[in-house]
Amino acid sequence: MVKTYHPETLTEALKIRNETHALPYAGGTDLMVRYRQGPGLVPAFDREVMFIGHLPELTKLQEKNGEFAIGACVPYREIIHHRHTPEILRKACSLIGAPAVQNLGTMGGNICNASPAGDTLPPLAILDTHLTLQSVSGERQVSLLSFFTGPGKTILRDDELLIGIHFRLPHFTAEGYRKVGTRKANALSKVAFAAFMLKEKDMLADIRIALGAVAPTVVRSRELENRLIGQPLTDLANLMPDLLESYGTLIQPITDQRSDANYRKTVSLNLIENFVLKEES
């Protein structure tokens, strides 16, 4: 039987995490899948478990002076219904699993699970999201993109907890989000696409593009975005062949039970091209 902890405070939780390296648990929608054994069998956790989904510091959702802060244990359902949630993130959360998953699952869990197919990760990437990690030794801020080191792998230390998710509320003239799956709902992503664009007069003032489920971690390239920023809208079509070729080197999908690599790459490049050229006009 695996020992479980139910700390009363964040301070106690950090102390337990420091001393035992217990596995943090909130909604459990990813953990139950990762550690499942089979129908009717309890999950085979490989270490002690600590429930943190009730801690006030981790369940706050608020906007202040244009900064949006999401506690690591806030359920998707609350994020979907919050009036300040950016529409692109609201849509991503609304397409995650079934209603039961949205009621229990948390964004902190989606991030720490570090699946390349995590539905919220591309929108969070283009929102320039930062994460607050905390231990008994102190607190540190890291960018979302630097948090992931590979499929299921992050820089979170064994004595740390993900406390909060933060980003500035966006101001763009166009946005796009697309989840490509076997079904329209309750399906894992074959490809996830998120993008923002800001047009000023006849120029492209800003653009952000991120893709999920097509590489070991979320794909976003500021270098390639900068190729487009500052360009006249009428020149975007001419820039597209070289841009897509460059994105093609970053997109490294696998073939698995959900899809094949060639399909994922083709769809990804089509989504980039369609978004940019659609918004060109």
VOKE-223132 format. One record per residue: residue in one letter; x, y, z of N, C-alpha, C, O in turn. Coordinates in steps of 0.05 Angstrom, whole numbers, padded with zeros to 5 digits, always signed. Layout:
N
AXYZXYZXYZXYZ...
This chain:
281
M+00017-00024+00000+00000+00000+00000+00018+00025+00000+00036+00028+00016V+00012+00043-00018+00028+00068-00020+00019+00088+00001-00005+00092+00005K+00038+00100+00015+00031+00120+00035+00022+00145+00021+00034+00154+00001T+00002+00158+00032-00008+00183+00021-00007+00205+00042-00010+00200+00066Y-00002+00230+00033-00002+00253+00051-00024+00272+00043-00031+00275+00019H-00034+00286+00063-00055+00306+00058-00048+00331+00075-00060+00336+00096P-00028+00347+00065-00019+00370+00082-00041+00391+00085-00058+00394+00068E-00040+00404+00108-00060+00425+00113-00051+00452+00102-00068+00470+00098T-00026+00456+00097-00016+00482+00087+00005+00477+00065+00016+00455+00063L+00011+00498+00050+00031+00496+00030+00059+00492+00043+00075+00477+00032T+00063+00505+00065+00089+00502+00079+00093+00472+00087+00115+00462+00083E+00072+00459+00096+00074+00431+00103+00079+00414+00078+00094+00395+00079A+00065+00421+00057+00068+00406+00032+00097+00408+00021+00108+00388+00012L+00109+00432+00022+00136+00435+00013+00156+00419+00031+00176+00408+00022K+00150+00418+00057+00167+00403+00075+00165+00373+00069+00185+00359+00068I+00141+00363+00064+00137+00335+00057+00151+00329+00030+00165+00308+00028R+00148+00346+00011+00161+00342-00015+00191+00342-00012+00205+00326-00025N+00202+00359+00005+00231+00360+00009+00241+00335+00022+00263+00325+00015E+00226+00324+00042+00235+00301+00057+00230+00274+00044+00245+00255+00047T+00208+00273+00028+00200+00247+00017+00200+00245-00013+00200+00223-00025H+00201+00268-00027+00198+00270-00056+00172+00257-00065+00171+00245-00086A+00151+00260-00048+00125+00248-00055+00114+00259-00081+00120+00282-00088L+00099+00243-00095+00088+00250-00121+00064+00269-00116+00045+00261-00103P+00065+00294-00126+00042+00312-00123+00018+00303-00138+00020+00293-00161Y-00006+00306-00127-00030+00296-00138-00053+00317-00134-00056+00326-00111A-00067+00323-00155-00090+00341-00152-00114+00328-00165-00130+00314-00152G-00118+00332-00192-00141+00319-00205-00136+00290-00211-00154+00274-00211G-00110+00284-00218-00103+00256-00222-00110+00245-00250-00106+00221-00255T-00120+00262-00268-00130+00252-00293-00107+00241-00311-00111+00224-00327D-00083+00252-00308-00059+00242-00322-00046+00220-00306-00037+00200-00317L-00043+00224-00280-00029+00204-00263-00043+00177-00263-00030+00156-00264M-00069+00177-00263-00084+00152-00262-00079+00136-00288-00079+00111-00288V-00075+00150-00310-00069+00136-00335-00040+00127-00335-00035+00104-00344R-00022+00143-00326+00006+00136-00326+00012+00112-00309+00028+00095-00316Y-00002+00110-00286+00004+00088-00267-00017+00066-00266-00017+00050-00247R-00035+00066-00285-00056+00045-00284-00044+00018-00289-00023+00014-00302Q-00058-00003-00277-00050-00031-00281-00070-00046-00298-00063-00064-00313G-00095-00039-00295-00116-00053-00310-00143-00049-00296-00144-00037-00275P-00164-00058-00309-00191-00054-00298-00194-00066-00270-00186-00089-00265G-00204-00050-00251-00209-00060-00224-00185-00060-00206-00187-00067-00183L-00161-00052-00217-00137-00052-00201-00129-00024-00194-00132-00005-00210V-00118-00021-00170-00109+00006-00161-00084+00014-00177-00069-00004-00185P-00079+00040-00181-00055+00048-00195-00030+00039-00180-00029+00038-00156A-00010+00033-00196+00016+00023-00185+00035+00046-00182+00055+00048-00196F+00029+00065-00163+00047+00087-00158+00075+00077-00149+00076+00058-00133D+00096+00089-00160+00123+00080-00153+00135+00094-00129+00159+00090-00123R+00120+00112-00117+00129+00126-00093+00105+00137-00077+00082+00134-00086E+00111+00149-00055+00090+00161-00039+00076+00183-00053+00088+00196-00070V+00051+00188-00047+00034+00207-00061+00025+00229-00041+00019+00223-00018M+00024+00253-00051+00015+00276-00034-00007+00291-00049-00003+00301-00071F-00030+00293-00036-00053+00308-00048-00050+00338-00042-00047+00345-00019I-00050+00355-00063-00047+00383-00059-00069+00400-00072-00068+00424-00072G-00090+00386-00082-00111+00400-00096-00129+00418-00079-00146+00432-00090H-00125+00418-00053-00142+00434-00035-00128+00459-00024-00140+00475-00010L-00103+00462-00031-00087+00484-00019-00095+00510-00031-00094+00513-00056P-00102+00530-00015-00112+00556-00026-00093+00570-00045-00101+00581-00065E-00067+00569-00039-00047+00582-00057-00047+00570-00085-00038+00583-00104L-00056+00545-00087-00054+00532-00113-00081+00532-00128-00083+00521-00150T-00101+00543-00116-00128+00542-00128-00139+00570-00134-00163+00573-00138K-00121+00590-00135-00130+00617-00142-00129+00622-00172-00111+00612-00186L-00148+00638-00181-00149+00645-00210-00156+00675-00211-00178+00683-00203Q-00137+00692-00220-00143+00720-00218-00128+00736-00240-00108+00727-00250E-00139+00759-00246-00127+00778-00264-00122+00804-00249-00138+00814-00234K-00098+00815-00253-00091+00840-00240-00072+00856-00258-00050+00846-00264N-00081+00880-00266-00064+00898-00282-00054+00884-00308-00031+00888-00316G-00072+00869-00320-00065+00856-00345-00049+00830-00342-00042+00817-00362E-00043+00822-00318-00029+00796-00312-00049+00775-00304-00064+00780-00285F-00049+00753-00317-00067+00731-00310-00052+00709-00296-00032+00699-00306A-00062+00702-00272-00048+00682-00255-00067+00658-00250-00090+00662-00242I-00057+00635-00256-00072+00610-00252-00057+00592-00233-00034+00585-00237G-00070+00586-00211-00059+00567-00192-00055+00540-00205-00072+00532-00221A-00034+00526-00197-00028+00500-00210-00051+00480-00208-00053+00462-00225C-00067+00482-00187-00088+00462-00183-00116+00473-00189-00136+00461-00181V-00118+00494-00205-00144+00504-00214-00155+00485-00236-00140+00480-00255P-00179+00474-00233-00190+00456-00253-00195+00470-00280-00200+00494-00280Y-00194+00455-00301-00200+00467-00328-00227+00481-00328-00230+00502-00341R-00247+00469-00315-00274+00480-00316-00274+00509-00306-00288+00526-00318E-00260+00515-00285-00259+00542-00275-00245+00561-00295-00253+00584-00298I-00224+00551-00308-00210+00567-00327-00228+00573-00351-00228+00596-00361I-00243+00554-00360-00262+00557-00383-00282+00579-00377-00289+00595-00395H-00292+00580-00352-00314+00599-00346-00304+00625-00334-00321+00643-00329H-00278+00629-00331-00269+00655-00320-00270+00676-00342-00262+00671-00365R-00280+00700-00335-00285+00720-00356-00259+00732-00368-00260+00743-00389H-00236+00729-00354-00211+00740-00365-00195+00719-00380-00174+00726-00390T-00203+00695-00381-00187+00674-00395-00186+00681-00425-00206+00685-00437P-00162+00682-00436-00159+00687-00465-00175+00666-00481-00174+00642-00474E-00188+00674-00502-00205+00656-00517-00190+00632-00527-00201+00610-00528I-00165+00636-00536-00150+00613-00547-00145+00592-00525-00144+00568-00532L-00141+00600-00501-00136+00582-00479-00162+00569-00470-00163+00545-00463R-00184+00585-00470-00210+00574-00464-00218+00551-00483-00228+00531-00475K-00212+00556-00509-00219+00535-00529-00203+00510-00524-00213+00488-00526A-00177+00513-00519-00160+00490-00514-00170+00474-00490-00171+00449-00492C-00177+00487-00469-00187+00474-00445-00213+00460-00450-00218+00438-00440S-00230+00472-00466-00257+00461-00472-00255+00436-00489-00275+00421-00491L-00232+00431-00502-00229+00408-00520-00214+00385-00506-00209+00365-00519I-00207+00389-00481-00193+00368-00466-00213+00347-00456-00231+00354-00440G-00209+00323-00464-00224+00301-00453-00254+00304-00452-00266+00319-00467A-00266+00290-00433-00295+00291-00428-00300+00311-00405-00281+00320-00392P-00326+00318-00400-00332+00337-00378-00320+00329-00351-00312+00346-00336A-00319+00303-00346-00308+00294-00320-00279+00301-00318-00269+00309-00296V-00264+00299-00340-00236+00306-00340-00233+00336-00336-00215+00345-00322Q-00250+00352-00349-00248+00381-00346-00255+00390-00318-00245+00410-00308N-00272+00375-00304-00280+00382-00277-00257+00376-00257-00255+00389-00236L-00241+00356-00263-00221+00347-00244-00193+00355-00253-00176+00363-00236G-00187+00353-00278-00160+00358-00288-00151+00387-00284-00168+00405-00283T-00125+00391-00281-00114+00417-00275-00093+00424-00296-00080+00407-00308M-00089+00450-00300-00069+00459-00319-00041+00453-00309-00023+00446-00324G-00037+00454-00283-00011+00447-00271-00004+00418-00277+00019+00412-00283G-00024+00401-00276-00020+00373-00282-00013+00369-00311+00004+00353-00318N-00027+00383-00329-00022+00382-00358+00007+00390-00364+00020+00378-00381I+00016+00411-00350+00044+00420-00354+00064+00401-00344+00083+00394-00357C+00060+00392-00319+00080+00374-00306+00080+00346-00319+00100+00332-00318N+00058+00338-00331+00058+00312-00345+00076+00313-00369+00087+00293-00378A+00080+00337-00381+00099+00342-00402+00095+00324-00427+00114+00317-00440S+00070+00318-00432+00065+00303-00457+00068+00322-00481+00058+00344-00480P+00081+00313-00502+00083+00329-00526+00055+00336-00538+00053+00356-00553A+00035+00320-00531+00008+00325-00541-00010+00340-00521-00034+00341-00525G+00002+00352-00500-00014+00367-00481-00029+00390-00495-00017+00407-00508D-00055+00390-00492-00072+00409-00507-00068+00438-00500-00070+00455-00517T-00061+00444-00475-00058+00472-00467-00031+00483-00473-00027+00507-00471L-00012+00466-00480+00016+00475-00482+00021+00494-00506+00035+00514-00502P+00011+00489-00530+00015+00509-00551+00003+00537-00545+00017+00557-00549P-00022+00539-00535-00032+00566-00528-00015+00579-00506-00009+00602-00507L-00007+00563-00486+00010+00575-00464+00037+00584-00476+00048+00603-00466A+00047+00569-00495+00073+00577-00507+00072+00604-00521+00090+00620-00518I+00050+00609-00536+00049+00634-00550+00040+00657-00532+00041+00681-00539L+00031+00650-00508+00024+00671-00488+00049+00679-00472+00047+00695-00453D+00072+00668-00479+00097+00674-00465+00094+00668-00435+00102+00684-00418T+00084+00645-00429+00077+00637-00402+00103+00632-00385+00123+00621-00395H+00101+00641-00360+00122+00634-00340+00110+00618-00317+00086+00620-00311L+00126+00602-00305+00118+00584-00283+00132+00592-00257+00156+00600-00258T+00118+00589-00235+00130+00593-00209+00134+00566-00196+00115+00551-00192L+00159+00560-00190+00167+00535-00177+00177+00541-00149+00191+00560-00145Q+00168+00525-00130+00175+00532-00102+00184+00507-00087+00174+00485-00091S+00203+00511-00069+00213+00490-00051+00217+00503-00024+00212+00527-00020V+00226+00487-00004+00232+00499+00022+00255+00518+00020+00259+00535+00038S+00271+00517-00001+00294+00534-00004+00287+00561-00017+00303+00580-00016G+00264+00563-00028+00256+00588-00041+00240+00583-00066+00229+00562-00071E+00239+00604-00082+00221+00605-00106+00237+00613-00130+00256+00629-00128R+00230+00602-00153+00242+00611-00178+00222+00613-00201+00202+00598-00201Q+00227+00630-00220+00210+00634-00243+00224+00623-00267+00248+00629-00272V+00210+00607-00283+00221+00597-00308+00201+00600-00330+00177+00601-00325S+00211+00602-00355+00192+00603-00377+00181+00576-00383+00193+00555-00377L+00157+00575-00394+00144+00549-00400+00162+00533-00418+00165+00509-00414L+00172+00545-00439+00188+00530-00459+00213+00518-00448+00222+00497-00456S+00225+00532-00428+00249+00521-00416+00243+00499-00395+00262+00485-00386F+00218+00496-00388+00210+00477-00368+00212+00448-00378+00217+00430-00362F+00208+00444-00404+00208+00417-00415+00235+00409-00426+00248+00425-00440T+00243+00385-00421+00268+00374-00431+00264+00351-00450+00283+00342-00463G+00240+00340-00451+00234+00317-00468+00206+00306-00461+00193+00317-00443P+00197+00286-00475+00171+00274-00469+00170+00264-00440+00185+00247-00433G+00152+00276-00425+00148+00267-00397+00171+00277-00379+00172+00268-00356K+00188+00295-00388+00211+00304-00372+00211+00334-00370+00206+00349-00389T+00217+00343-00346+00218+00372-00340+00242+00379-00322+00257+00361-00313I+00246+00405-00317+00267+00413-00299+00257+00415-00270+00273+00424-00253L+00233+00407-00265+00222+00407-00237+00239+00389-00220+00241+00365-00226R+00250+00400-00198+00266+00383-00180+00248+00367-00162+00224+00372-00158D+00260+00346-00150+00245+00328-00133+00235+00341-00107+00217+00331-00094D+00246+00364-00100+00237+00378-00076+00219+00402-00082+00212+00417-00064E+00212+00406-00108+00196+00429-00116+00167+00422-00123+00161+00399-00129L+00151+00443-00122+00123+00441-00132+00119+00463-00152+00129+00485-00148L+00103+00458-00172+00094+00479-00190+00071+00493-00175+00051+00481-00168I+00074+00519-00171+00055+00534-00155+00036+00550-00172+00011+00549-00168G+00046+00563-00193+00029+00580-00209+00038+00583-00238+00061+00578-00245I+00019+00592-00254+00023+00596-00283+00015+00625-00289-00007+00634-00281H+00033+00640-00302+00029+00669-00305+00034+00678-00334+00052+00668-00347F+00018+00697-00344+00023+00709-00370+00008+00735-00371-00011+00740-00357R+00018+00753-00389+00004+00778-00395-00020+00772-00414-00017+00755-00432L-00042+00785-00409-00065+00781-00427-00058+00792-00455-00047+00814-00457P-00064+00777-00476-00055+00784-00503-00072+00805-00516-00096+00809-00509H-00060+00819-00535-00074+00839-00551-00065+00836-00580-00046+00847-00589F-00080+00819-00595-00074+00813-00622-00098+00818-00640-00121+00818-00630T-00094+00820-00666-00116+00825-00684-00127+00799-00695-00149+00799-00707A-00112+00777-00692-00122+00751-00702-00110+00729-00685-00087+00732-00675E-00124+00707-00683-00114+00684-00669-00125+00659-00682-00146+00660-00695G-00111+00637-00677-00121+00611-00688-00113+00589-00669-00091+00588-00658Y-00132+00570-00666-00127+00546-00650-00140+00522-00665-00163+00524-00673R-00125+00501-00667-00136+00477-00680-00125+00452-00667-00101+00449-00664K-00143+00435-00659-00135+00409-00648-00144+00388-00668-00167+00386-00675V-00125+00374-00679-00130+00353-00699-00130+00326-00685-00109+00318-00675G-00152+00312-00684-00154+00287-00671-00171+00267-00687-00182+00274-00707T-00173+00243-00677-00189+00223-00690-00219+00230-00689-00234+00224-00707R-00227+00243-00666-00255+00252-00664-00255+00282-00658-00234+00293-00653K-00278+00294-00658-00281+00322-00653-00278+00328-00623-00272+00350-00615A-00283+00308-00606-00282+00312-00577-00271+00286-00564-00272+00264-00576N-00261+00289-00540-00251+00267-00524-00231+00250-00539-00233+00225-00539A-00212+00263-00551-00191+00249-00566-00164+00262-00561-00162+00286-00556L-00143+00246-00562-00116+00257-00559-00108+00270-00585-00117+00262-00607S-00091+00291-00583-00084+00306-00607-00065+00291-00625-00046+00278-00615K-00070+00292-00651-00050+00284-00670-00031+00308-00676-00007+00305-00679V-00044+00331-00677-00030+00356-00680-00046+00377-00665-00070+00378-00666A-00032+00395-00651-00045+00418-00638-00030+00443-00648-00006+00445-00648F-00046+00463-00655-00035+00488-00668-00047+00512-00654-00071+00513-00649A-00030+00531-00647-00039+00556-00636-00023+00579-00648+00001+00577-00651A-00036+00601-00653-00022+00624-00665-00036+00650-00659-00060+00652-00656F-00020+00671-00657-00029+00699-00655-00017+00715-00678+00005+00709-00688M-00031+00736-00685-00020+00755-00705-00029+00783-00698-00052+00787-00689L-00011+00802-00701-00018+00830-00697-00011+00846-00723+00012+00846-00731K-00031+00857-00735-00027+00874-00759-00030+00903-00752-00049+00911-00738E-00012+00919-00762-00014+00948-00759-00011+00960-00787+00010+00959-00799K-00033+00973-00796-00034+00983-00823-00029+00961-00842-00044+00941-00843D-00008+00962-00859-00003+00942-00879+00021+00925-00871+00033+00912-00889M+00029+00925-00846+00053+00911-00837+00045+00889-00816+00025+00892-00802L+00061+00869-00815+00058+00848-00794+00075+00857-00770+00099+00856-00771A+00061+00866-00749+00075+00876-00725+00084+00854-00706+00104+00858-00692D+00070+00832-00706+00078+00810-00688+00064+00785-00697+00042+00786-00708I+00077+00762-00692+00065+00736-00698+00078+00716-00679+00101+00717-00673R+00061+00697-00670+00071+00676-00652+00057+00650-00662+00033+00649-00666I+00073+00629-00664+00063+00603-00674+00074+00581-00657+00098+00581-00651A+00057+00563-00648+00067+00540-00632+00052+00515-00641+00028+00516-00649L+00065+00492-00640+00054+00467-00648+00059+00446-00627+00081+00445-00614G+00040+00428-00622+00043+00406-00603+00039+00380-00617+00026+00378-00638A+00049+00358-00605+00046+00331-00614+00062+00325-00639+00058+00305-00652V+00082+00342-00646+00097+00338-00670+00127+00339-00665+00143+00339-00684A+00135+00338-00640+00164+00338-00632+00165+00330-00603+00144+00328-00590P+00189+00325-00593+00191+00317-00565+00180+00337-00545+00170+00330-00524T+00181+00363-00552+00169+00384-00536+00154+00403-00554+00155+00400-00579V+00141+00423-00543+00126+00443-00558+00145+00457-00578+00168+00464-00570V+00136+00460-00602+00152+00474-00623+00143+00504-00624+00120+00510-00630R+00162+00521-00617+00159+00550-00622+00186+00562-00629+00205+00557-00614S+00188+00577-00650+00213+00589-00658+00211+00619-00661+00198+00629-00680R+00222+00634-00642+00222+00663-00645+00239+00672-00669+00233+00693-00681E+00259+00657-00675+00276+00664-00698+00259+00664-00724+00261+00682-00740L+00243+00644-00728+00226+00643-00752+00204+00663-00751+00196+00674-00771E+00193+00668-00727+00173+00689-00724+00185+00716-00732+00171+00733-00745N+00210+00721-00724+00222+00747-00730+00227+00751-00760+00229+00774-00769R+00228+00729-00775+00230+00732-00804+00206+00746-00816+00207+00760-00837L+00183+00742-00803+00158+00753-00813+00152+00781-00801+00140+00798-00814I+00160+00785-00777+00153+00810-00763+00166+00834-00778+00190+00833-00784G+00150+00854-00783+00160+00877-00796+00157+00876-00827+00163+00896-00840Q+00148+00853-00837+00144+00850-00866+00118+00861-00875+00098+00860-00860P+00116+00872-00899+00090+00880-00910+00073+00856-00914+00082+00835-00921L+00047+00859-00908+00028+00836-00911+00029+00825-00939+00025+00801-00943T+00033+00842-00959+00033+00832-00987+00057+00815-00994+00057+00802-01014D+00078+00815-00977+00102+00799-00982+00101+00771-00968+00119+00755-00973L+00081+00766-00952+00081+00741-00936+00080+00716-00953+00093+00696-00947A+00064+00717-00975+00062+00694-00992+00090+00687-01004+00096+00663-01007N+00105+00707-01011+00132+00702-01023+00151+00690-01003+00170+00675-01010L+00147+00697-00977+00165+00687-00956+00157+00658-00947+00173+00645-00934M+00134+00649-00955+00123+00625-00944+00140+00600-00951+00144+00583-00933P+00149+00595-00975+00164+00571-00981+00188+00567-00963+00192+00545-00952D+00205+00588-00960+00229+00585-00943+00221+00582-00914+00234+00567-00899L+00199+00595-00905+00190+00593-00878+00181+00564-00871+00188+00553-00851L+00165+00553-00889+00155+00525-00885+00178+00505-00886+00177+00485-00871E+00198+00510-00902+00221+00492-00903+00235+00493-00876+00244+00472-00866S+00238+00516-00865+00251+00519-00839+00235+00506-00817+00246+00492-00799Y+00209+00510-00817+00192+00497-00797+00193+00467-00800+00191+00452-00780G+00196+00458-00824+00197+00429-00829+00221+00416-00815+00219+00392-00808T+00242+00431-00811+00265+00419-00796+00260+00418-00766+00273+00401-00753L+00242+00434-00756+00236+00434-00727+00215+00414-00720+00214+00403-00698I+00197+00408-00739+00176+00389-00735+00187+00361-00738+00195+00353-00760Q+00187+00346-00716+00198+00319-00716+00178+00299-00705+00183+00288-00683P+00157+00294-00719+00136+00277-00708+00144+00248-00709+00162+00239-00722I+00129+00232-00693+00132+00203-00693+00108+00190-00705+00087+00202-00708T+00111+00165-00713+00089+00148-00721+00080+00131-00697+00097+00117-00686D+00055+00133-00689+00045+00117-00667+00017+00108-00673+00008+00109-00696Q+00002+00098-00653-00024+00087-00657-00045+00108-00665-00065+00101-00676R-00039+00134-00661-00058+00155-00668-00054+00165-00696-00074+00174-00709S-00029+00165-00706-00024+00178-00732+00004+00170-00741+00018+00156-00727D+00011+00179-00765+00038+00174-00775+00052+00200-00779+00040+00222-00780A+00078+00199-00780+00095+00222-00780+00090+00240-00804+00089+00265-00801N+00087+00229-00828+00083+00245-00852+00058+00261-00850+00057+00284-00858Y+00036+00248-00840+00011+00262-00838+00013+00286-00819+00004+00308-00824R+00026+00281-00796+00029+00302-00776+00045+00326-00787+00038+00349-00782K+00066+00320-00801+00083+00341-00812+00068+00357-00833+00069+00382-00834T+00054+00343-00851+00039+00356-00872+00017+00374-00861+00014+00397-00869V+00002+00364-00841-00019+00380-00829-00007+00404-00815-00019+00426-00817S+00015+00401-00801+00027+00423-00787+00035+00446-00805+00029+00469-00800L+00048+00439-00827+00056+00459-00846+00032+00472-00860+00033+00496-00865N+00011+00457-00865-00013+00468-00877-00026+00488-00858-00036+00509-00866L-00027+00481-00832-00039+00499-00812-00024+00525-00810-00036+00547-00808I+00003+00524-00811+00019+00549-00811+00013+00566-00835+00008+00590-00833E+00014+00553-00858+00010+00568-00883-00018+00580-00884-00022+00603-00892N-00038+00564-00877-00066+00574-00879-00071+00597-00860-00084+00616-00867F-00059+00596-00836-00063+00618-00817-00050+00643-00827-00063+00664-00827V-00025+00641-00835-00011+00666-00843-00023+00678-00868-00028+00702-00869L-00030+00662-00888-00040+00673-00913-00069+00681-00911-00078+00700-00925K-00084+00668-00894-00112+00677-00889-00112+00704-00877-00129+00721-00884E-00095+00709-00858-00094+00734-00844-00079+00756-00860-00079+00779-00852E-00066+00747-00882-00052+00767-00898-00071+00787-00911-00065+00810-00914S-00095+00777-00918-00114+00794-00933-00129+00812-00914-00146+00828-00923
